[in-house]
Amino acid sequence: MKASLRIGEVARLSGCSPETIRHYEKLGLLETPLRSTSGYRRYDVAAVDRLGFIRHGRELGLDLRAIGELLALADHPDADCRAVDRIASRHLERIEARIASLQQLAEELRAMVTQCRGGRVAECRIIEALFRRGTEIQSPE
């Protein structure tokens, strides 16, 4: 398709701000668009699709480096898919580790909340536990 969309239209269609679109261009995630005779950036529908890919990847928690690697692979549809699987597997491992960490945090917060008996802040078990935990982390060994 002919490059016919201005950056504002692409932003609206993709859900990305014009600043984000320009940022992705600088990073090489999005091709530098053609310019109109008056100097405006002109995009095609493929750019909107690519921005959708980037946005969805970000929503899944992928960093821009991984998204760039996936886009490079997507640009070669006949290439072996094992590299895509490695990237996705690596990301899944990080997510699972984060989930385990968040579950541990939830248990710690749950214990603090169940110890709370109301009353004055000076006697608050939650405040006490947070101070105690902060001291444990910063203690020199």
Disulfide bonds with the S-S distance in Angstrom:
none
